[in-house]
Amino acid sequence: MNISVSKEALNWYKNELGLQTGDTLRFFVQYGGCSTVQKGLSLGIRKDDPATPVVQFQGDGITFFIEGDDEWFFDGHDLSVTFNADDEFPQFHYVK
């Protein structure tokens, strides 16, 4: 499993969440919403310190990660985070 975060999405997270060099952002499973890999579940985000990360991505001094207890959600897919200029929010893409 891999994570990638586009430069545009990274800049959005930095601006919206006030992230600075050295900060860490976790993608985690939450009930509700929608995804193309797990019905009735979606990804949430929060500033958090990694405990047992299964995968990490670092860009511009910010580390994005997924903990091992959330790996099942991805069902063997990689996570690609891009920025949608039309609605001005990041989008999650699950790539097998």
Biopython code that builds the backbone (N, CA, C, O; Angstrom):
import numpy as np
from Bio.PDB.StructureBuilder import StructureBuilder

atoms = [
    (1, "MET", "N", (0.843, -1.174, 0.000)),
    (1, "MET", "CA", (0.000, 0.000, 0.000)),
    (1, "MET", "C", (0.891, 1.241, 0.000)),
    (1, "MET", "O", (1.927, 1.283, 0.663)),
    (2, "ASN", "N", (0.465, 2.243, -0.755)),
    (2, "ASN", "CA", (1.183, 3.512, -0.842)),
    (2, "ASN", "C", (0.212, 4.677, -0.669)),
    (2, "ASN", "O", (-0.994, 4.541, -0.877)),
    (3, "ILE", "N", (0.765, 5.813, -0.286)),
    (3, "ILE", "CA", (0.012, 7.073, -0.242)),
    (3, "ILE", "C", (0.753, 8.062, -1.136)),
    (3, "ILE", "O", (1.982, 8.122, -1.129)),
    (4, "SER", "N", (-0.006, 8.833, -1.901)),
    (4, "SER", "CA", (0.563, 9.982, -2.596)),
    (4, "SER", "C", (-0.378, 11.161, -2.389)),
    (4, "SER", "O", (-1.599, 11.003, -2.362)),
    (5, "VAL", "N", (0.203, 12.332, -2.245)),
    (5, "VAL", "CA", (-0.564, 13.564, -2.040)),
    (5, "VAL", "C", (-0.034, 14.589, -3.029)),
    (5, "VAL", "O", (1.150, 14.925, -3.007)),
    (6, "SER", "N", (-0.913, 15.087, -3.898)),
    (6, "SER", "CA", (-0.473, 16.070, -4.889)),
    (6, "SER", "C", (-0.048, 17.361, -4.190)),
    (6, "SER", "O", (-0.448, 17.629, -3.057)),
    (7, "LYS", "N", (0.754, 18.141, -4.873)),
    (7, "LYS", "CA", (1.232, 19.419, -4.323)),
    (7, "LYS", "C", (0.052, 20.345, -4.001)),
    (7, "LYS", "O", (0.057, 21.040, -2.985)),
    (8, "GLU", "N", (-0.964, 20.344, -4.885)),
    (8, "GLU", "CA", (-2.134, 21.194, -4.674)),
    (8, "GLU", "C", (-2.919, 20.759, -3.425)),
    (8, "GLU", "O", (-3.364, 21.597, -2.641)),
    (9, "ALA", "N", (-3.082, 19.450, -3.254)),
    (9, "ALA", "CA", (-3.781, 18.943, -2.066)),
    (9, "ALA", "C", (-2.961, 19.234, -0.811)),
    (9, "ALA", "O", (-3.511, 19.624, 0.220)),
    (10, "LEU", "N", (-1.662, 19.047, -0.901)),
    (10, "LEU", "CA", (-0.779, 19.337, 0.230)),
    (10, "LEU", "C", (-0.906, 20.804, 0.648)),
    (10, "LEU", "O", (-1.004, 21.109, 1.836)),
    (11, "ASN", "N", (-0.905, 21.688, -0.310)),
    (11, "ASN", "CA", (-1.046, 23.118, 0.002)),
    (11, "ASN", "C", (-2.401, 23.421, 0.637)),
    (11, "ASN", "O", (-2.488, 24.257, 1.536)),
    (12, "TRP", "N", (-3.461, 22.749, 0.176)),
    (12, "TRP", "CA", (-4.787, 22.940, 0.760)),
    (12, "TRP", "C", (-4.766, 22.537, 2.231)),
    (12, "TRP", "O", (-5.238, 23.288, 3.085)),
    (13, "TYR", "N", (-4.222, 21.357, 2.534)),
    (13, "TYR", "CA", (-4.146, 20.900, 3.933)),
    (13, "TYR", "C", (-3.328, 21.873, 4.780)),
    (13, "TYR", "O", (-3.720, 22.200, 5.900)),
    (14, "LYS", "N", (-2.206, 22.333, 4.255)),
    (14, "LYS", "CA", (-1.373, 23.276, 5.001)),
    (14, "LYS", "C", (-2.147, 24.549, 5.320)),
    (14, "LYS", "O", (-2.109, 25.034, 6.451)),
    (15, "ASN", "N", (-2.844, 25.088, 4.333)),
    (15, "ASN", "CA", (-3.581, 26.342, 4.533)),
    (15, "ASN", "C", (-4.797, 26.168, 5.426)),
    (15, "ASN", "O", (-5.015, 26.971, 6.333)),
    (16, "GLU", "N", (-5.584, 25.147, 5.189)),
    (16, "GLU", "CA", (-6.829, 24.943, 5.939)),
    (16, "GLU", "C", (-6.595, 24.511, 7.387)),
    (16, "GLU", "O", (-7.334, 24.914, 8.285)),
    (17, "LEU", "N", (-5.569, 23.695, 7.611)),
    (17, "LEU", "CA", (-5.322, 23.159, 8.949)),
    (17, "LEU", "C", (-4.165, 23.848, 9.659)),
    (17, "LEU", "O", (-3.839, 23.510, 10.797)),
    (18, "GLY", "N", (-3.549, 24.806, 8.991)),
    (18, "GLY", "CA", (-2.420, 25.508, 9.602)),
    (18, "GLY", "C", (-1.227, 24.604, 9.848)),
    (18, "GLY", "O", (-0.499, 24.786, 10.824)),
    (19, "LEU", "N", (-1.020, 23.621, 8.964)),
    (19, "LEU", "CA", (0.084, 22.682, 9.140)),
    (19, "LEU", "C", (1.421, 23.362, 8.894)),
    (19, "LEU", "O", (1.550, 24.236, 8.037)),
    (20, "GLN", "N", (2.413, 22.936, 9.672)),
    (20, "GLN", "CA", (3.766, 23.470, 9.554)),
    (20, "GLN", "C", (4.748, 22.322, 9.464)),
    (20, "GLN", "O", (4.402, 21.179, 9.762)),
    (21, "THR", "N", (5.956, 22.613, 9.060)),
    (21, "THR", "CA", (7.001, 21.599, 8.975)),
    (21, "THR", "C", (7.068, 20.808, 10.285)),
    (21, "THR", "O", (7.108, 21.379, 11.375)),
    (22, "GLY", "N", (7.079, 19.489, 10.147)),
    (22, "GLY", "CA", (7.131, 18.607, 11.312)),
    (22, "GLY", "C", (5.775, 18.082, 11.747)),
    (22, "GLY", "O", (5.708, 17.144, 12.540)),
    (23, "ASP", "N", (4.682, 18.672, 11.243)),
    (23, "ASP", "CA", (3.341, 18.190, 11.603)),
    (23, "ASP", "C", (3.043, 16.857, 10.915)),
    (23, "ASP", "O", (3.604, 16.537, 9.867)),
    (24, "THR", "N", (2.147, 16.095, 11.533)),
    (24, "THR", "CA", (1.735, 14.801, 10.983)),
    (24, "THR", "C", (0.220, 14.765, 10.894)),
    (24, "THR", "O", (-0.476, 15.233, 11.795)),
    (25, "LEU", "N", (-0.287, 14.207, 9.801)),
    (25, "LEU", "CA", (-1.717, 14.149, 9.538)),
    (25, "LEU", "C", (-2.109, 12.705, 9.267)),
    (25, "LEU", "O", (-1.544, 12.045, 8.396)),
    (26, "ARG", "N", (-3.084, 12.230, 10.027)),
    (26, "ARG", "CA", (-3.525, 10.838, 9.908)),
    (26, "ARG", "C", (-4.799, 10.744, 9.072)),
    (26, "ARG", "O", (-5.725, 11.536, 9.246)),
    (27, "PHE", "N", (-4.840, 9.769, 8.164)),
    (27, "PHE", "CA", (-6.064, 9.366, 7.486)),
    (27, "PHE", "C", (-6.615, 8.185, 8.270)),
    (27, "PHE", "O", (-5.900, 7.209, 8.497)),
    (28, "PHE", "N", (-7.888, 8.257, 8.690)),
    (28, "PHE", "CA", (-8.462, 7.184, 9.496)),
    (28, "PHE", "C", (-9.872, 6.853, 9.006)),
    (28, "PHE", "O", (-10.524, 7.670, 8.355)),
    (29, "VAL", "N", (-10.324, 5.659, 9.324)),
    (29, "VAL", "CA", (-11.648, 5.191, 8.920)),
    (29, "VAL", "C", (-12.698, 5.784, 9.848)),
    (29, "VAL", "O", (-12.523, 5.819, 11.066)),
    (30, "GLN", "N", (-13.794, 6.252, 9.250)),
    (30, "GLN", "CA", (-14.911, 6.749, 10.048)),
    (30, "GLN", "C", (-16.214, 6.221, 9.468)),
    (30, "GLN", "O", (-16.324, 5.966, 8.269)),
    (31, "TYR", "N", (-17.186, 6.064, 10.338)),
    (31, "TYR", "CA", (-18.502, 5.611, 9.942)),
    (31, "TYR", "C", (-19.229, 6.731, 9.215)),
    (31, "TYR", "O", (-19.178, 7.889, 9.630)),
    (32, "GLY", "N", (-19.901, 6.382, 8.135)),
    (32, "GLY", "CA", (-20.666, 7.362, 7.367)),
    (32, "GLY", "C", (-19.893, 7.835, 6.159)),
    (32, "GLY", "O", (-18.715, 7.521, 5.989)),
    (33, "GLY", "N", (-20.564, 8.584, 5.336)),
    (33, "GLY", "CA", (-19.944, 9.056, 4.106)),
    (33, "GLY", "C", (-19.952, 7.965, 3.063)),
    (33, "GLY", "O", (-20.726, 7.012, 3.149)),
    (34, "CYS", "N", (-19.097, 8.108, 2.092)),
    (34, "CYS", "CA", (-19.040, 7.097, 1.042)),
    (34, "CYS", "C", (-17.621, 6.981, 0.513)),
    (34, "CYS", "O", (-16.841, 7.933, 0.541)),
    (35, "SER", "N", (-17.317, 5.808, 0.038)),
    (35, "SER", "CA", (-16.051, 5.551, -0.628)),
    (35, "SER", "C", (-16.308, 4.482, -1.682)),
    (35, "SER", "O", (-17.359, 3.840, -1.688)),
    (36, "THR", "N", (-15.362, 4.304, -2.551)),
    (36, "THR", "CA", (-15.511, 3.273, -3.575)),
    (36, "THR", "C", (-14.959, 1.928, -3.117)),
    (36, "THR", "O", (-15.035, 0.950, -3.860)),
    (37, "VAL", "N", (-14.401, 1.860, -1.902)),
    (37, "VAL", "CA", (-13.844, 0.590, -1.426)),
    (37, "VAL", "C", (-14.622, -0.027, -0.268)),
    (37, "VAL", "O", (-14.586, -1.247, -0.102)),
    (38, "GLN", "N", (-15.321, 0.766, 0.536)),
    (38, "GLN", "CA", (-16.073, 0.236, 1.670)),
    (38, "GLN", "C", (-17.391, 1.002, 1.798)),
    (38, "GLN", "O", (-17.394, 2.207, 2.049)),
    (39, "LYS", "N", (-18.484, 0.310, 1.627)),
    (39, "LYS", "CA", (-19.803, 0.929, 1.699)),
    (39, "LYS", "C", (-20.097, 1.447, 3.121)),
    (39, "LYS", "O", (-19.875, 0.746, 4.108)),
    (40, "GLY", "N", (-20.603, 2.691, 3.198)),
    (40, "GLY", "CA", (-21.010, 3.263, 4.479)),
    (40, "GLY", "C", (-19.874, 3.801, 5.327)),
    (40, "GLY", "O", (-20.098, 4.223, 6.462)),
    (41, "LEU", "N", (-18.654, 3.792, 4.796)),
    (41, "LEU", "CA", (-17.487, 4.285, 5.524)),
    (41, "LEU", "C", (-16.731, 5.275, 4.654)),
    (41, "LEU", "O", (-16.864, 5.272, 3.431)),
    (42, "SER", "N", (-15.945, 6.113, 5.291)),
    (42, "SER", "CA", (-15.132, 7.073, 4.552)),
    (42, "SER", "C", (-13.865, 7.370, 5.344)),
    (42, "SER", "O", (-13.678, 6.865, 6.451)),
    (43, "LEU", "N", (-13.007, 8.187, 4.769)),
    (43, "LEU", "CA", (-11.787, 8.578, 5.455)),
    (43, "LEU", "C", (-11.979, 9.917, 6.147)),
    (43, "LEU", "O", (-12.587, 10.841, 5.606)),
    (44, "GLY", "N", (-11.448, 9.992, 7.344)),
    (44, "GLY", "CA", (-11.361, 11.243, 8.063)),
    (44, "GLY", "C", (-9.900, 11.639, 8.148)),
    (44, "GLY", "O", (-9.018, 10.848, 7.813)),
    (45, "ILE", "N", (-9.640, 12.859, 8.596)),
    (45, "ILE", "CA", (-8.277, 13.340, 8.776)),
    (45, "ILE", "C", (-8.163, 14.012, 10.137)),
    (45, "ILE", "O", (-9.126, 14.591, 10.642)),
    (46, "ARG", "N", (-6.986, 13.927, 10.717)),
    (46, "ARG", "CA", (-6.736, 14.663, 11.955)),
    (46, "ARG", "C", (-5.233, 14.750, 12.192)),
    (46, "ARG", "O", (-4.467, 13.877, 11.787)),
    (47, "LYS", "N", (-4.842, 15.814, 12.851)),
    (47, "LYS", "CA", (-3.454, 15.931, 13.283)),
    (47, "LYS", "C", (-3.263, 14.900, 14.394)),
    (47, "LYS", "O", (-4.036, 14.852, 15.350)),
    (48, "ASP", "N", (-2.241, 14.089, 14.256)),
    (48, "ASP", "CA", (-2.029, 12.993, 15.195)),
    (48, "ASP", "C", (-0.577, 12.545, 15.077)),
    (48, "ASP", "O", (0.072, 12.781, 14.057)),
    (49, "ASP", "N", (-0.076, 11.902, 16.118)),
    (49, "ASP", "CA", (1.272, 11.346, 16.072)),
    (49, "ASP", "C", (1.198, 9.875, 15.700)),
    (49, "ASP", "O", (0.374, 9.143, 16.249)),
    (50, "PRO", "N", (2.048, 9.424, 14.769)),
    (50, "PRO", "CA", (2.026, 8.016, 14.384)),
    (50, "PRO", "C", (2.430, 7.103, 15.536)),
    (50, "PRO", "O", (3.372, 7.393, 16.273)),
    (51, "ALA", "N", (1.701, 5.992, 15.679)),
    (51, "ALA", "CA", (2.046, 4.972, 16.671)),
    (51, "ALA", "C", (2.582, 3.740, 15.942)),
    (51, "ALA", "O", (3.724, 3.332, 16.153)),
    (52, "THR", "N", (1.750, 3.153, 15.086)),
    (52, "THR", "CA", (2.158, 1.992, 14.293)),
    (52, "THR", "C", (1.722, 2.200, 12.839)),
    (52, "THR", "O", (0.854, 1.482, 12.342)),
    (53, "PRO", "N", (2.322, 3.178, 12.161)),
    (53, "PRO", "CA", (1.902, 3.461, 10.788)),
    (53, "PRO", "C", (2.270, 2.316, 9.845)),
    (53, "PRO", "O", (3.352, 1.736, 9.938)),
    (54, "VAL", "N", (1.361, 2.011, 8.952)),
    (54, "VAL", "CA", (1.609, 0.990, 7.947)),
    (54, "VAL", "C", (2.190, 1.632, 6.682)),
    (54, "VAL", "O", (2.885, 0.970, 5.912)),
    (55, "VAL", "N", (1.905, 2.907, 6.474)),
    (55, "VAL", "CA", (2.432, 3.620, 5.319)),
    (55, "VAL", "C", (2.479, 5.114, 5.636)),
    (55, "VAL", "O", (1.658, 5.626, 6.397)),
    (56, "GLN", "N", (3.453, 5.800, 5.040)),
    (56, "GLN", "CA", (3.615, 7.239, 5.249)),
    (56, "GLN", "C", (3.979, 7.909, 3.923)),
    (56, "GLN", "O", (4.534, 7.283, 3.021)),
    (57, "PHE", "N", (3.655, 9.183, 3.835)),
    (57, "PHE", "CA", (4.065, 10.022, 2.709)),
    (57, "PHE", "C", (4.538, 11.331, 3.307)),
    (57, "PHE", "O", (3.876, 11.907, 4.170)),
    (58, "GLN", "N", (5.682, 11.797, 2.846)),
    (58, "GLN", "CA", (6.164, 13.087, 3.342)),
    (58, "GLN", "C", (6.298, 14.057, 2.181)),
    (58, "GLN", "O", (6.867, 13.735, 1.138)),
    (59, "GLY", "N", (5.761, 15.249, 2.386)),
    (59, "GLY", "CA", (5.852, 16.294, 1.393)),
    (59, "GLY", "C", (5.949, 17.648, 2.074)),
    (59, "GLY", "O", (5.147, 17.976, 2.948)),
    (60, "ASP", "N", (6.923, 18.417, 1.670)),
    (60, "ASP", "CA", (7.090, 19.773, 2.184)),
    (60, "ASP", "C", (7.142, 19.821, 3.716)),
    (60, "ASP", "O", (6.647, 20.760, 4.340)),
    (61, "GLY", "N", (7.756, 18.785, 4.307)),
    (61, "GLY", "CA", (7.918, 18.745, 5.762)),
    (61, "GLY", "C", (6.721, 18.232, 6.533)),
    (61, "GLY", "O", (6.759, 18.178, 7.762)),
    (62, "ILE", "N", (5.646, 17.851, 5.832)),
    (62, "ILE", "CA", (4.436, 17.325, 6.465)),
    (62, "ILE", "C", (4.381, 15.832, 6.204)),
    (62, "ILE", "O", (4.620, 15.390, 5.081)),
    (63, "THR", "N", (4.066, 15.043, 7.240)),
    (63, "THR", "CA", (3.940, 13.599, 7.079)),
    (63, "THR", "C", (2.475, 13.198, 7.148)),
    (63, "THR", "O", (1.773, 13.527, 8.104)),
    (64, "PHE", "N", (2.023, 12.486, 6.126)),
    (64, "PHE", "CA", (0.679, 11.910, 6.060)),
    (64, "PHE", "C", (0.833, 10.419, 6.312)),
    (64, "PHE", "O", (1.769, 9.801, 5.804)),
    (65, "PHE", "N", (-0.074, 9.829, 7.094)),
    (65, "PHE", "CA", (0.103, 8.414, 7.404)),
    (65, "PHE", "C", (-1.231, 7.705, 7.641)),
    (65, "PHE", "O", (-2.272, 8.327, 7.850)),
    (66, "ILE", "N", (-1.145, 6.372, 7.596)),
    (66, "ILE", "CA", (-2.268, 5.490, 7.904)),
    (66, "ILE", "C", (-1.768, 4.486, 8.934)),
    (66, "ILE", "O", (-0.719, 3.867, 8.751)),
    (67, "GLU", "N", (-2.517, 4.330, 10.008)),
    (67, "GLU", "CA", (-2.165, 3.367, 11.047)),
    (67, "GLU", "C", (-2.545, 1.945, 10.611)),
    (67, "GLU", "O", (-3.430, 1.745, 9.780)),
    (68, "GLY", "N", (-1.860, 0.982, 11.189)),
    (68, "GLY", "CA", (-2.096, -0.416, 10.853)),
    (68, "GLY", "C", (-3.520, -0.879, 11.097)),
    (68, "GLY", "O", (-4.022, -1.732, 10.365)),
    (69, "ASP", "N", (-4.187, -0.331, 12.119)),
    (69, "ASP", "CA", (-5.553, -0.776, 12.416)),
    (69, "ASP", "C", (-6.588, -0.230, 11.431)),
    (69, "ASP", "O", (-7.761, -0.596, 11.512)),
    (70, "ASP", "N", (-6.175, 0.639, 10.502)),
    (70, "ASP", "CA", (-7.073, 1.137, 9.463)),
    (70, "ASP", "C", (-6.746, 0.559, 8.079)),
    (70, "ASP", "O", (-7.414, 0.887, 7.098)),
    (71, "GLU", "N", (-5.739, -0.283, 7.999)),
    (71, "GLU", "CA", (-5.300, -0.815, 6.702)),
    (71, "GLU", "C", (-6.396, -1.625, 5.995)),
    (71, "GLU", "O", (-6.491, -1.586, 4.769)),
    (72, "TRP", "N", (-7.209, -2.345, 6.742)),
    (72, "TRP", "CA", (-8.259, -3.190, 6.162)),
    (72, "TRP", "C", (-9.196, -2.392, 5.246)),
    (72, "TRP", "O", (-9.693, -2.918, 4.250)),
    (73, "PHE", "N", (-9.430, -1.120, 5.591)),
    (73, "PHE", "CA", (-10.353, -0.278, 4.839)),
    (73, "PHE", "C", (-9.972, -0.198, 3.360)),
    (73, "PHE", "O", (-10.850, -0.139, 2.499)),
    (74, "PHE", "N", (-8.692, -0.196, 3.063)),
    (74, "PHE", "CA", (-8.201, 0.041, 1.707)),
    (74, "PHE", "C", (-8.290, -1.191, 0.802)),
    (74, "PHE", "O", (-8.166, -1.069, -0.417)),
    (75, "ASP", "N", (-8.501, -2.363, 1.379)),
    (75, "ASP", "CA", (-8.735, -3.579, 0.600)),
    (75, "ASP", "C", (-7.707, -3.747, -0.524)),
    (75, "ASP", "O", (-8.058, -4.094, -1.652)),
    (76, "GLY", "N", (-6.437, -3.498, -0.201)),
    (76, "GLY", "CA", (-5.366, -3.675, -1.175)),
    (76, "GLY", "C", (-5.164, -2.507, -2.131)),
    (76, "GLY", "O", (-4.362, -2.613, -3.058)),
    (77, "HIS", "N", (-5.859, -1.411, -1.934)),
    (77, "HIS", "CA", (-5.733, -0.234, -2.799)),
    (77, "HIS", "C", (-4.690, 0.741, -2.245)),
    (77, "HIS", "O", (-4.462, 0.808, -1.037)),
    (78, "ASP", "N", (-4.065, 1.488, -3.148)),
    (78, "ASP", "CA", (-3.238, 2.626, -2.768)),
    (78, "ASP", "C", (-4.149, 3.837, -2.618)),
    (78, "ASP", "O", (-5.237, 3.873, -3.194)),
    (79, "LEU", "N", (-3.715, 4.817, -1.853)),
    (79, "LEU", "CA", (-4.464, 6.062, -1.691)),
    (79, "LEU", "C", (-3.737, 7.184, -2.415)),
    (79, "LEU", "O", (-2.567, 7.459, -2.146)),
    (80, "SER", "N", (-4.442, 7.827, -3.333)),
    (80, "SER", "CA", (-3.930, 8.995, -4.043)),
    (80, "SER", "C", (-4.839, 10.172, -3.693)),
    (80, "SER", "O", (-6.050, 10.112, -3.907)),
    (81, "VAL", "N", (-4.255, 11.234, -3.159)),
    (81, "VAL", "CA", (-5.027, 12.414, -2.772)),
    (81, "VAL", "C", (-4.682, 13.540, -3.752)),
    (81, "VAL", "O", (-3.526, 13.944, -3.880)),
    (82, "THR", "N", (-5.708, 14.030, -4.435)),
    (82, "THR", "CA", (-5.532, 15.119, -5.385)),
    (82, "THR", "C", (-6.417, 16.283, -4.954)),
    (82, "THR", "O", (-7.158, 16.183, -3.976)),
    (83, "PHE", "N", (-6.332, 17.371, -5.682)),
    (83, "PHE", "CA", (-7.137, 18.549, -5.379)),
    (83, "PHE", "C", (-8.099, 18.791, -6.522)),
    (83, "PHE", "O", (-7.691, 18.834, -7.683)),
    (84, "ASN", "N", (-9.382, 18.950, -6.204)),
    (84, "ASN", "CA", (-10.399, 19.238, -7.208)),
    (84, "ASN", "C", (-10.619, 20.747, -7.231)),
    (84, "ASN", "O", (-11.182, 21.313, -6.294)),
    (85, "ALA", "N", (-10.179, 21.386, -8.293)),
    (85, "ALA", "CA", (-10.272, 22.846, -8.406)),
    (85, "ALA", "C", (-11.725, 23.314, -8.529)),
    (85, "ALA", "O", (-12.035, 24.449, -8.168)),
    (86, "ASP", "N", (-12.622, 22.455, -9.035)),
    (86, "ASP", "CA", (-14.021, 22.849, -9.190)),
    (86, "ASP", "C", (-14.714, 23.064, -7.850)),
    (86, "ASP", "O", (-15.413, 24.059, -7.660)),
    (87, "ASP", "N", (-14.517, 22.121, -6.913)),
    (87, "ASP", "CA", (-15.163, 22.293, -5.605)),
    (87, "ASP", "C", (-14.187, 22.729, -4.518)),
    (87, "ASP", "O", (-14.574, 22.915, -3.364)),
    (88, "GLU", "N", (-12.923, 22.891, -4.890)),
    (88, "GLU", "CA", (-11.874, 23.413, -4.012)),
    (88, "GLU", "C", (-11.650, 22.584, -2.753)),
    (88, "GLU", "O", (-11.467, 23.125, -1.662)),
    (89, "PHE", "N", (-11.667, 21.255, -2.920)),
    (89, "PHE", "CA", (-11.400, 20.325, -1.830)),
    (89, "PHE", "C", (-10.540, 19.175, -2.331)),
    (89, "PHE", "O", (-10.548, 18.861, -3.522)),
    (90, "PRO", "N", (-9.795, 18.545, -1.422)),
    (90, "PRO", "CA", (-9.050, 17.345, -1.803)),
    (90, "PRO", "C", (-10.031, 16.206, -2.141)),
    (90, "PRO", "O", (-11.155, 16.163, -1.641)),
    (91, "GLN", "N", (-9.576, 15.300, -2.995)),
    (91, "GLN", "CA", (-10.347, 14.117, -3.345)),
    (91, "GLN", "C", (-9.488, 12.889, -3.106)),
    (91, "GLN", "O", (-8.286, 12.892, -3.369)),
    (92, "PHE", "N", (-10.125, 11.835, -2.604)),
    (92, "PHE", "CA", (-9.453, 10.568, -2.388)),
    (92, "PHE", "C", (-9.713, 9.641, -3.567)),
    (92, "PHE", "O", (-10.850, 9.485, -4.013)),
    (93, "HIS", "N", (-8.644, 9.029, -4.063)),
    (93, "HIS", "CA", (-8.743, 8.050, -5.141)),
    (93, "HIS", "C", (-8.106, 6.760, -4.637)),
    (93, "HIS", "O", (-7.015, 6.772, -4.066)),
    (94, "TYR", "N", (-8.792, 5.667, -4.854)),
    (94, "TYR", "CA", (-8.304, 4.351, -4.425)),
    (94, "TYR", "C", (-7.880, 3.594, -5.667)),
    (94, "TYR", "O", (-8.698, 3.307, -6.541)),
    (95, "VAL", "N", (-6.587, 3.269, -5.744)),
    (95, "VAL", "CA", (-6.011, 2.696, -6.959)),
    (95, "VAL", "C", (-5.499, 1.289, -6.663)),
    (95, "VAL", "O", (-4.697, 1.087, -5.751)),
    (96, "LYS", "N", (-5.969, 0.327, -7.439)),
    (96, "LYS", "CA", (-5.531, -1.061, -7.232)),
    (96, "LYS", "C", (-4.381, -1.376, -8.154)),
    (96, "LYS", "O", (-3.865, -2.493, -8.139)),
]
sb = StructureBuilder()
sb.init_structure("model")
sb.init_model(0)
sb.init_chain("A")
sb.init_seg("    ")
for serial, (resi, resn, name, xyz) in enumerate(atoms, 1):
    if name == "N":
        sb.init_residue(resn, " ", resi, " ")
    sb.init_atom(name, np.array(xyz, "f"), 0.0, 1.0, " ", f" {name:<3s}", serial, name[0])
structure = sb.get_structure()
